[in-house]
Amino acid sequence: MKMIPLIDSHAHLVMLKGEAGAIEVYIDEWISAGLTCIVDVGTKADDLEERISSISKIFGRQTGPKVLFSAGIWPSEEAIQHRHTYIDELKAQIQRAPRELLAAIGECGLDRYWNRPEQGADVGGEQELLAAQLELAQRYSLPVIIHSRDAAQETLDMLKAFPRVRGIIHCFSYGKAEMQAFLELGWYISFAGNVTYKNAHELREALQTVPLDRFLLETDSPYLAPVPHRGRAANPSMVFHQYELAARLKNVPLDQLAQQIERNFRKVFNIA
């Protein structure tokens, strides 16, 4: 059987290391699965240098997929509270990062599941935290990886304020109408393992209708393992299940789908 080249556009490899004890245990599996590239995504102001150091050492010793990195601050209560200090640290880490490895800003965004105004969440501070990272993306001409949960219109309104910034709506969790609104702004849609879940009818409808040249696939490892691995820690090789589902829903041969996703990936991340 011909190997299909796979790309995982969103994973947290250091978190995966915590699940398994060592990232190295996965490398043979990733090679066998045909993984060609993984984007290791940041969530904290000060985690970029640590991630580049630890992961580059591993992949410097062994063959395996190419790993690119993003730098961003997930909207935790602590990050929102200390946003000015954290943004300064993020800027410093971005300035010191190797240009060939830093592919994006993020993940950053808005979360109304965890940060609820009726429970006292600092919504204004959260919006400031996102705006500061969108400004960084604009300054460095980098794409952005957006986290948006239960905050579609609020996210759209903020992205409209930065018309030159583009990127990915990661782990897409809305319906076709919201997807169309993000697409009209020039953003790409990325589907995670939850698109395979039994009750994810709305997500599958979105995947079926998203234009072939405007979407990516991801694992969000170690979260959201796809069926048939649900309940386990996800790892990047599992993205194959999203590829299979997308090919079936879109009635496209799997190898052609993989080629298109690679083109999409290169365009989003400005890879020649």
N, C-alpha and C positions, 0 to 999 in steps of 0.2 A: 504493500500500500504506500502510495506517495505521501511523504511527510508534508503537512500543511504548515507554513511559517506563521507563528502566532505572535501577537503583541499584547501585553498586559499594560494598558495605559494608566493603571492606578493600583499601586500596592504599597504596603507599609512593611518593608523587609525587616527592619529592626524589631517591630512588634512580632513578626513571624518568628524571628530568632528567639524571642521570649517564649513562644508557644512550643517550639521544637528543641530548644537548647542550643541550636546552631543552624545557621542558614545553609552550611555546607551539605547537610543531609538531603537537601532538595535538588542540588545542582544536576545530578545525573538524571533525575526525573524531568527537570526542565529541558535538558538537552534532548532527551528521548521524545518529549512532547512536541519539539519543534519550536520552542520559544526563541525568538530572535531579539526581543527587546522588552524591558520592564522599566516603567517609570516609578522610582521610589519617591513617595510623596511625603512632604513635611507637614507637621502639625504644630510645631513649637518654634518659638523665636530663635532658640539656640541649638536646634538639633541638626542643622545642615552639615556643619563641619564633622560632627561625630559620625553621621551617616555616611558621608563621603569617605571618611577614613576607614571605618570598619568594613564597609561593603566593597570598596575598591581593593582592599587587601585580599579579600576572599576571591574576587574575580580576577585579580592580578595573578593569582597562583593557578587558576584553573580556566579551562575553556568554559564557555557558557554564554548566555544571552548578554547583550549589551545592556548596561544599566545607566539610565539618565536620572537626574534628580530635580525635584522642585523644592522651593523654600517658601513656607507660609505659616500662618498662625490660625489654627482652628479656633472658633469663637467660644472658648470655655469661659466660665465666670471669672476665673483668675486672669485670663488673658485680656478680657474686656476691662477689668478693674485696673490692670497695670499696662494698658495698651500703649501709652507713650514710651515707657521704658522698653517694652517688648518690641515695638516698631524700630526703635533705635538699634537694638541688638540684631534684629532681622536685617536691617540695612547694612550693618557692619559685616555680617556673615555673607550677604550677597556680594558685597564689594570684594571680599577676599576669595570668593569661590572661583574655581577654574571655569572659564567661559564655556569650554567644550562639554562640561558636565552639567551645568545649570541650565535646565530646559524650560522652566516655568516658575511662576509665582503661585503658591497655594499648597495645601488647600486652604481656602478662606471663604467666608460667606456668612450666611444668616441661618439661624436655626430656631424655629418657633416651637419645636417639640421640647427642647431642653430649656430654651430661654424664653419664658412666657411673661409678657408684660403684666398679666394679672397676678403673677407670683413675684413681682418686683424686679424682673430682669431689666438691666440697663440697656434698653433697645437703642437709644441714641449712641451710647458708647460702642455697642456692637457694630452699628452702622459706620461709626468713625474708624473702627478697626479695619473693616472691609475697605472703606474708601482709601485709607492710607496704603493698603496693599495694591489696590487698583492703580493708584498713583505711581507706585514702584514699578508695576508692570509697564505702565506708559513710559516711564523714564528709561527703563532698560529694554524696551521693545520686546518684552517677553509675553507669551500667552499666560492665561490665568486658569487655574483649576478651581472651579466654584463648588462649594458645598451649599446646597439650598434645600432646607427641609421645612415643610409647612410654611413656606415664605415665598411663593412663586411671584406674586405681584410686587412685593417689596424688593425682591432680588432684581426683577426686571426694571423697576424704577431706578435702582442704583446703577445698573449697567448702562442704562440710557444716558446717564450723566457722564459716562466715559466712552464716547462713541468710537474712539480709536483703539480701544482695548478689545481683544477677542480671546477666545479660549474654549473651555469645555465645561458643560454642566455635568458634573460627575455624579455617578450613582443616581441617575435620573429617577425621580419618584412622583412625577405628575402625569397628566393625561395629554391627549393629542392637542388640545387647544393651547395649553401652556407650552408644549413643545414647539408649536408653530410660532408662538410669540418669541421664544428664544432664537429659533432659526432665523426669523426676520431681522433680528439684531446682528446676525452673522456668527452666532455661537454654534458650537458642535454639541451633540448629545452623546453621553456615554452611559452604557447599560451595564450593570453589575449582575452578580449571581442571583439576586432576588427576582430578576425577570423570568427565571425558570420556576418560581414557586407556584404552587397549585392555584392560588387565588389572585395571582398577579395579572389578571385579564387586561386591565387598563395599560399596564406596562408593555405587555406583548402587543397590544394594538398600536402603541406608540412605536415600538420597534418595527412592526410590520410596515408602517407608513412613513417612517423617517426616510428622507432621500438617501440613496446609497452612498453619496459623496459627503454626507454630513454627520456621520456617527462613528463612534469607537466602542470598544468593548473592554471591560476591566473586571478584576476580581475584588478590589478593595480588601485584599488579604491583610489580616487574617479573618476579616469579617465576611458575612453573607456568602458562605460556601454554596455553590449551586447544587440543585438536584442532579445526581443522586448522592451528593456528599453533605447535604444539609445537616447541621449539628456538629460538624467537624470544623477545625480551623481551615479556612481557605488558603490555598497557595497558588501562585501564578499559573501553574500548569492546568489548573481547573478552568481557565478561561476558554478552553476548547469546547466546553459545554455551551457557552454563550455563542461561540462561532457556529456550532451545529444548529442551535435553535434559530439564529439569525438567518442562516442559509435556507433553512426549511421555511421559515415565515416569509422570506422574501423571494423564495423560489429561484435561488441562485446557486450554482455549483459551489461547493465549499472552497475550492482553490481560487475561483474568481472572487469570491467574497473576501478571502484573505488578502488577495492582491489589492482590492479596493480599500480595505481597511489600512493596509500599509501606506497607500497613497494619501489617505485622509490623515493618518498619523504624521507623515512627513510634512504635510501642508500645515497642520496645526502647530507643530513644533519647529517649523522653519528649518527642516533638514533637507539638504540638497540631494 
